[in-house]
Amino acid sequence: IQDPPNFSKEDIKKAERVFSEVIPFHHSYQVSFYRLLLFKNNLSLIGTTDPALDEIVLDLDKKLRDEGVPDDKIYANSQYFFSNMTLARFPSISKKFRQKVEELSSQVKIPPYKVDTISLVTGNAAFTNLNIINTWKLLK
């Protein structure tokens, strides 16, 4: 998370062009969230997806790199990706809170859902300055 962002308006235009060339040719996919995970400063819901998401990420990553769009993220695995939805951010975590999250994590029961669109957005970490650049439909 960069403040200010390390991309320019030109980078956003390049990304929109790449998304327009890539996203409409990929298929929709299922997401299944199955546990809570505490990071240093946030609580997230973690899940898995169909291989279609891996294909989308790898295709976008290559084409964005080819266009010179900056990328400062590091993947734990460069071939398979998981789904991560941030639920809350906070400055510190108490031991009691950590224990409660561990207890609740085993009880997470969320039905899978289908992702059939992808949006290119800009915003801060809390998405309070959200700007939707464009949205694309995935193939069925």
MDAnalysis code that builds the backbone (N, CA, C; Angstrom):
import MDAnalysis as mda
import numpy as np

u = mda.Universe.empty(420, n_residues=140, atom_resindex=np.repeat(np.arange(140), 3), trajectory=True)
u.add_TopologyAttr("name", ["N", "CA", "C"] * 140)
u.add_TopologyAttr("resid", np.arange(1, 141))
u.add_TopologyAttr("resname", ["ILE", "GLN", "ASP", "PRO", "PRO", "ASN", "PHE", "SER", "LYS", "GLU", "ASP", "ILE", "LYS", "LYS", "ALA", "GLU", "ARG", "VAL", "PHE", "SER", "GLU", "VAL", "ILE", "PRO", "PHE", "HIS", "HIS", "SER", "TYR", "GLN", "VAL", "SER", "PHE", "TYR", "ARG", "LEU", "LEU", "LEU", "PHE", "LYS", "ASN", "ASN", "LEU", "SER", "LEU", "ILE", "GLY", "THR", "THR", "ASP", "PRO", "ALA", "LEU", "ASP", "GLU", "ILE", "VAL", "LEU", "ASP", "LEU", "ASP", "LYS", "LYS", "LEU", "ARG", "ASP", "GLU", "GLY", "VAL", "PRO", "ASP", "ASP", "LYS", "ILE", "TYR", "ALA", "ASN", "SER", "GLN", "TYR", "PHE", "PHE", "SER", "ASN", "MET", "THR", "LEU", "ALA", "ARG", "PHE", "PRO", "SER", "ILE", "SER", "LYS", "LYS", "PHE", "ARG", "GLN", "LYS", "VAL", "GLU", "GLU", "LEU", "SER", "SER", "GLN", "VAL", "LYS", "ILE", "PRO", "PRO", "TYR", "LYS", "VAL", "ASP", "THR", "ILE", "SER", "LEU", "VAL", "THR", "GLY", "ASN", "ALA", "ALA", "PHE", "THR", "ASN", "LEU", "ASN", "ILE", "ILE", "ASN", "THR", "TRP", "LYS", "LEU", "LEU", "LYS"])
u.atoms.positions = np.array([
    [0.860, -1.169, 0.000],
    [0.000, 0.000, 0.000],
    [0.902, 1.225, 0.000],
    [0.743, 2.005, -0.990],
    [1.614, 3.149, -1.205],
    [0.829, 4.437, -1.028],
    [1.360, 5.374, -0.285],
    [0.709, 6.669, -0.104],
    [1.759, 7.761, -0.203],
    [1.834, 8.523, -1.269],
    [0.915, 8.497, -2.415],
    [1.148, 7.260, -3.280],
    [0.176, 6.935, -4.148],
    [0.298, 5.758, -5.004],
    [1.550, 5.839, -5.875],
    [2.113, 4.683, -6.201],
    [3.292, 4.684, -7.057],
    [2.923, 4.443, -8.520],
    [1.695, 4.777, -8.906],
    [1.300, 4.695, -10.297],
    [0.730, 6.036, -10.742],
    [0.826, 6.291, -12.022],
    [0.393, 7.572, -12.587],
    [-0.961, 7.416, -13.287],
    [-1.508, 8.541, -13.738],
    [-2.751, 8.488, -14.521],
    [-2.530, 7.717, -15.821],
    [-1.323, 7.821, -16.374],
    [-0.991, 7.067, -17.590],
    [-0.976, 5.553, -17.297],
    [-0.464, 5.173, -16.110],
    [-0.480, 3.762, -15.721],
    [-1.907, 3.243, -15.628],
    [-2.811, 4.059, -15.103],
    [-4.218, 3.662, -14.984],
    [-4.818, 3.458, -16.374],
    [-4.492, 4.338, -17.314],
    [-4.987, 4.180, -18.687],
    [-4.444, 2.900, -19.320],
    [-3.159, 2.617, -19.091],
    [-2.568, 1.376, -19.607],
    [-3.257, 0.165, -18.991],
    [-3.479, 0.206, -17.672],
    [-4.136, -0.910, -16.987],
    [-5.549, -1.112, -17.528],
    [-6.271, -0.036, -17.748],
    [-7.634, -0.160, -18.288],
    [-7.599, -0.803, -19.670],
    [-6.636, -0.427, -20.484],
    [-6.515, -1.027, -21.820],
    [-6.201, -2.530, -21.705],
    [-5.265, -2.890, -20.825],
    [-4.911, -4.306, -20.637],
    [-6.110, -5.093, -20.115],
    [-6.809, -4.552, -19.118],
    [-7.994, -5.235, -18.584],
    [-9.017, -5.452, -19.706],
    [-9.206, -4.449, -20.566],
    [-10.167, -4.561, -21.673],
    [-9.768, -5.655, -22.653],
    [-8.463, -5.852, -22.821],
    [-7.964, -6.880, -23.736],
    [-7.990, -8.274, -23.110],
    [-7.896, -8.365, -21.801],
    [-7.733, -9.658, -21.124],
    [-9.022, -10.186, -20.506],
    [-9.674, -9.399, -19.676],
    [-10.790, -9.881, -18.849],
    [-11.935, -10.498, -19.655],
    [-12.406, -9.881, -20.745],
    [-13.565, -10.449, -21.446],
    [-13.352, -11.850, -22.020],
    [-12.098, -12.327, -22.065],
    [-11.798, -13.641, -22.625],
    [-11.563, -14.709, -21.553],
    [-11.773, -14.341, -20.295],
    [-11.626, -15.291, -19.196],
    [-12.993, -15.644, -18.620],
    [-13.043, -16.794, -17.969],
    [-14.303, -17.314, -17.438],
    [-14.564, -16.879, -16.004],
    [-15.853, -16.838, -15.654],
    [-16.262, -16.578, -14.273],
    [-15.732, -17.717, -13.405],
    [-15.728, -17.503, -12.089],
    [-15.183, -18.519, -11.186],
    [-15.891, -18.479, -9.841],
    [-15.748, -19.566, -9.095],
    [-16.344, -19.688, -7.768],
    [-15.318, -19.315, -6.700],
    [-15.791, -18.667, -5.641],
    [-14.974, -18.364, -4.471],
    [-15.614, -19.048, -3.270],
    [-14.781, -19.701, -2.476],
    [-15.252, -20.358, -1.249],
    [-14.420, -19.851, -0.079],
    [-15.031, -19.055, 0.781],
    [-14.331, -18.569, 1.974],
    [-14.505, -19.590, 3.092],
    [-13.418, -19.875, 3.831],
    [-13.482, -20.949, 4.813],
    [-12.816, -20.664, 6.152],
    [-12.106, -19.547, 6.321],
    [-11.521, -19.279, 7.635],
    [-11.163, -17.817, 7.804],
    [-11.050, -17.418, 9.058],
    [-10.573, -16.085, 9.417],
    [-9.067, -16.156, 9.627],
    [-8.378, -15.091, 9.269],
    [-6.935, -15.051, 9.455],
    [-6.539, -13.659, 9.929],
    [-5.773, -13.621, 11.013],
    [-5.269, -12.355, 11.532],
    [-3.903, -12.066, 10.937],
    [-3.779, -10.907, 10.342],
    [-2.487, -10.396, 9.906],
    [-2.041, -9.389, 10.958],
    [-0.925, -8.735, 10.743],
    [-0.386, -7.801, 11.739],
    [-1.389, -6.712, 12.117],
    [-2.069, -6.144, 11.125],
    [-2.985, -5.030, 11.389],
    [-4.374, -5.197, 10.804],
    [-4.746, -6.434, 10.437],
    [-6.103, -6.599, 9.927],
    [-6.615, -8.013, 10.130],
    [-7.912, -8.129, 10.018],
    [-8.607, -9.407, 10.079],
    [-9.163, -9.676, 8.689],
    [-8.864, -10.853, 8.155],
    [-9.299, -11.183, 6.805],
    [-10.055, -12.492, 6.771],
    [-10.857, -12.619, 5.751],
    [-11.542, -13.853, 5.436],
    [-10.742, -14.480, 4.290],
    [-10.341, -15.734, 4.439],
    [-9.485, -16.397, 3.461],
    [-10.281, -17.482, 2.753],
    [-10.042, -17.615, 1.451],
    [-10.743, -18.631, 0.695],
    [-9.954, -19.119, -0.494],
    [-10.550, -20.029, -1.209],
    [-9.960, -20.569, -2.426],
    [-10.897, -20.270, -3.595],
    [-10.359, -20.449, -4.787],
    [-11.138, -20.189, -5.992],
    [-10.894, -21.289, -7.012],
    [-11.677, -21.262, -8.063],
    [-11.431, -22.129, -9.211],
    [-10.115, -21.708, -9.869],
    [-9.499, -22.598, -10.646],
    [-8.264, -22.239, -11.361],
    [-8.426, -21.051, -12.313],
    [-9.647, -20.695, -12.656],
    [-9.873, -19.560, -13.558],
    [-9.260, -18.273, -12.998],
    [-9.286, -18.083, -11.675],
    [-8.679, -16.878, -11.103],
    [-7.167, -16.886, -11.313],
    [-6.522, -18.040, -11.139],
    [-5.077, -18.138, -11.373],
    [-4.748, -17.689, -12.792],
    [-5.545, -18.156, -13.754],
    [-5.313, -17.806, -15.154],
    [-5.474, -16.303, -15.380],
    [-6.479, -15.703, -14.771],
    [-6.700, -14.255, -14.916],
    [-5.528, -13.484, -14.340],
    [-5.115, -13.822, -13.114],
    [-4.024, -13.101, -12.453],
    [-2.736, -13.216, -13.256],
    [-2.403, -14.433, -13.702],
    [-1.159, -14.624, -14.452],
    [-1.188, -13.881, -15.786],
    [-2.332, -13.911, -16.467],
    [-2.472, -13.214, -17.751],
    [-2.356, -11.703, -17.559],
    [-3.069, -11.171, -16.571],
    [-2.981, -9.729, -16.298],
    [-1.573, -9.325, -15.880],
    [-0.961, -10.109, -15.000],
    [0.377, -9.791, -14.511],
    [1.368, -9.676, -15.665],
    [1.345, -10.633, -16.581],
    [2.264, -10.614, -17.715],
    [2.016, -9.402, -18.610],
    [0.754, -9.172, -18.942],
    [0.448, -8.079, -19.882],
    [0.676, -6.703, -19.246],
    [0.412, -6.564, -17.956],
    [0.683, -5.287, -17.291],
    [2.193, -5.034, -17.230],
    [2.972, -6.089, -16.961],
    [4.437, -5.957, -16.959],
    [4.925, -5.554, -18.344],
    [4.376, -6.201, -19.383],
    [4.757, -5.866, -20.765],
    [4.488, -4.401, -21.083],
    [3.447, -3.832, -20.481],
    [3.081, -2.424, -20.696],
    [3.875, -1.478, -19.786],
    [4.662, -2.029, -18.858],
    [5.469, -1.191, -17.966],
    [4.699, -0.622, -16.789],
    [3.568, -1.238, -16.441],
    [2.798, -0.777, -15.280],
    [3.501, -1.291, -14.022],
    [3.825, -0.395, -13.071],
    [4.584, -0.817, -11.883],
    [3.828, -1.819, -11.027],
    [4.595, -2.750, -10.434],
    [4.007, -3.787, -9.594],
    [4.970, -4.051, -8.444],
    [4.584, -3.653, -7.233],
    [5.471, -3.830, -6.085],
    [5.013, -4.942, -5.149],
    [4.021, -5.726, -5.573],
    [3.543, -6.799, -4.696],
    [4.401, -8.042, -4.885],
    [4.430, -8.853, -3.835],
    [5.166, -10.112, -3.864],
    [4.169, -11.217, -3.553],
    [4.109, -12.220, -4.407],
    [3.201, -13.340, -4.197],
    [3.892, -14.418, -3.373],
    [3.157, -15.057, -2.463],
    [3.696, -16.185, -1.699],
    [3.921, -17.368, -2.633],
    [3.079, -17.481, -3.651],
    [3.197, -18.527, -4.653],
    [2.889, -17.873, -5.988],
    [3.741, -18.056, -6.967],
    [3.571, -17.347, -8.237],
    [2.667, -18.067, -9.234],
    [2.074, -19.206, -8.834],
    [1.197, -19.932, -9.748],
    [-0.224, -20.093, -9.255],
    [-0.403, -20.128, -7.925],
    [-1.733, -20.357, -7.366],
    [-2.048, -19.239, -6.386],
    [-3.282, -18.767, -6.417],
    [-3.663, -17.613, -5.621],
    [-4.863, -17.943, -4.743],
    [-4.942, -17.280, -3.605],
    [-6.083, -17.466, -2.730],
    [-6.864, -16.161, -2.696],
    [-8.046, -16.232, -2.180],
    [-8.890, -15.058, -2.078],
    [-8.796, -14.518, -0.658],
    [-8.656, -13.222, -0.536],
    [-8.445, -12.576, 0.755],
    [-9.329, -11.337, 0.813],
    [-10.290, -11.331, 1.749],
    [-11.174, -10.184, 1.909],
    [-10.927, -9.573, 3.287],
    [-10.443, -8.336, 3.306],
    [-10.193, -7.664, 4.578],
    [-11.523, -7.277, 5.210],
    [-11.704, -7.683, 6.465],
    [-12.926, -7.375, 7.198],
    [-12.760, -6.160, 8.102],
    [-11.556, -6.002, 8.683],
    [-11.313, -4.886, 9.605],
    [-9.823, -4.601, 9.686],
    [-9.489, -3.339, 9.939],
    [-8.102, -2.906, 10.159],
    [-8.028, -2.295, 11.550],
    [-6.876, -2.477, 12.226],
    [-6.718, -1.933, 13.569],
    [-5.235, -1.762, 13.885],
    [-4.910, -0.901, 14.842],
    [-3.500, -0.630, 15.172],
    [-2.826, -1.754, 15.949],
    [-3.571, -2.519, 16.754],
    [-2.971, -3.615, 17.522],
    [-4.027, -4.679, 17.816],
    [-3.553, -5.861, 18.237],
    [-4.436, -6.992, 18.494],
    [-4.190, -7.489, 19.914],
    [-5.257, -7.617, 20.690],
    [-5.107, -8.150, 22.048],
    [-5.092, -9.678, 22.005],
    [-4.562, -10.292, 23.036],
    [-4.522, -11.750, 23.138],
    [-5.943, -12.314, 23.161],
    [-6.846, -11.635, 23.874],
    [-8.235, -12.078, 23.974],
    [-8.911, -12.056, 22.595],
    [-8.652, -10.996, 21.829],
    [-9.216, -10.877, 20.489],
    [-8.667, -11.986, 19.593],
    [-7.362, -12.233, 19.660],
    [-6.727, -13.284, 18.864],
    [-7.367, -14.651, 19.172],
    [-7.592, -14.938, 20.444],
    [-8.199, -16.206, 20.850],
    [-9.625, -16.332, 20.316],
    [-10.380, -15.242, 20.363],
    [-11.766, -15.269, 19.879],
    [-11.801, -15.503, 18.367],
    [-10.886, -14.872, 17.635],
    [-10.826, -15.079, 16.186],
    [-10.500, -16.535, 15.879],
    [-9.551, -17.117, 16.596],
    [-9.209, -18.527, 16.389],
    [-10.420, -19.426, 16.651],
    [-11.170, -19.115, 17.698],
    [-12.374, -19.880, 18.024],
    [-13.416, -19.764, 16.920],
    [-13.663, -18.557, 16.453],
    [-14.679, -18.318, 15.429],
    [-14.272, -18.842, 14.059],
    [-12.978, -18.861, 13.778],
    [-12.498, -19.262, 12.459],
    [-12.981, -20.652, 12.070],
    [-13.006, -21.563, 13.006],
    [-13.430, -22.928, 12.699],
    [-14.937, -23.028, 12.440],
    [-15.668, -21.971, 12.752],
    [-17.125, -21.979, 12.582],
    [-17.591, -21.260, 11.321],
    [-16.669, -20.741, 10.537],
    [-17.031, -19.997, 9.324],
    [-17.707, -20.937, 8.332],
    [-18.916, -20.587, 7.945],
    [-19.697, -21.387, 6.992],
    [-20.360, -20.431, 5.999],
    [-19.653, -20.110, 4.949],
    [-20.168, -19.196, 3.930],
    [-20.326, -19.986, 2.632],
    [-21.509, -19.993, 2.050],
    [-21.694, -20.724, 0.789],
    [-20.823, -20.116, -0.319],
    [-20.335, -20.947, -1.245],
    [-19.545, -20.415, -2.365],
    [-20.384, -19.453, -3.188],
    [-19.707, -18.534, -3.838],
    [-20.424, -17.638, -4.738],
    [-19.632, -17.456, -6.026],
    [-20.335, -17.013, -7.053],
    [-19.758, -16.875, -8.389],
    [-19.308, -15.434, -8.619],
    [-18.083, -15.274, -9.124],
    [-17.573, -13.964, -9.538],
    [-17.733, -13.901, -11.051],
    [-18.532, -12.942, -11.530],
    [-18.764, -12.844, -12.965],
    [-18.394, -11.492, -13.558],
    [-17.875, -10.593, -12.725],
    [-17.363, -9.311, -13.216],
    [-16.077, -8.972, -12.466],
    [-15.242, -8.171, -13.093],
    [-14.020, -7.665, -12.473],
    [-13.961, -6.171, -12.727],
    [-13.651, -5.421, -11.683],
    [-13.550, -3.967, -11.793],
    [-12.123, -3.516, -11.536],
    [-11.717, -2.495, -12.246],
    [-10.455, -1.803, -11.990],
    [-10.807, -0.581, -11.155],
    [-10.250, -0.486, -9.955],
    [-10.580, 0.605, -9.046],
    [-9.311, 1.245, -8.506],
    [-9.441, 2.494, -8.097],
    [-8.389, 3.155, -7.329],
    [-9.029, 3.595, -6.019],
    [-8.203, 3.739, -5.000],
    [-8.701, 4.171, -3.702],
    [-7.639, 3.985, -2.646],
    [-7.930, 4.461, -1.455],
    [-6.989, 4.248, -0.358],
    [-7.251, 2.871, 0.249],
    [-6.484, 2.518, 1.282],
    [-6.582, 1.176, 1.874],
    [-7.970, 0.868, 2.411],
    [-8.702, 1.881, 2.843],
    [-10.047, 1.676, 3.389],
    [-11.132, 1.899, 2.332],
    [-10.733, 2.173, 1.108],
    [-11.646, 2.449, 0.001],
    [-12.602, 3.596, 0.286],
    [-12.147, 4.573, 1.068],
    [-13.003, 5.742, 1.297],
    [-12.943, 6.702, 0.117],
    [-11.912, 6.605, -0.694],
    [-11.801, 7.440, -1.901],
    [-11.912, 6.559, -3.137],
    [-12.888, 5.677, -3.146],
    [-13.050, 4.698, -4.215],
    [-13.432, 5.362, -5.534],
    [-12.726, 4.961, -6.586],
    [-13.027, 5.426, -7.930],
    [-13.044, 4.197, -8.840],
    [-14.209, 3.852, -9.362],
    [-14.315, 2.711, -10.272],
    [-13.960, 3.184, -11.669],
    [-12.855, 2.662, -12.193],
    [-12.392, 3.052, -13.525],
    [-13.256, 2.395, -14.596],
    [-13.490, 1.088, -14.447],
    [-14.300, 0.349, -15.416],
    [-14.612, -1.028, -14.833],
    [-15.620, -1.681, -15.381],
    [-16.011, -3.030, -14.964],
    [-16.212, -3.874, -16.219],
    [-15.716, -5.139, -16.162],
    [-15.809, -6.053, -17.282],
    [-16.508, -7.329, -16.866],
    [-17.294, -7.903, -17.793],
    [-17.965, -9.181, -17.549],
    [-17.031, -10.315, -17.958],
    [-17.062, -11.368, -17.165],
    [-16.330, -12.590, -17.494],
    [-17.232, -13.503, -18.292],
    [-16.632, -14.419, -19.059],
    [-17.408, -15.418, -19.766],
    [-18.074, -16.348, -18.776],
    [-19.204, -16.953, -19.143],
    [-19.904, -17.870, -18.228],
    [-19.197, -19.187, -18.106],
])
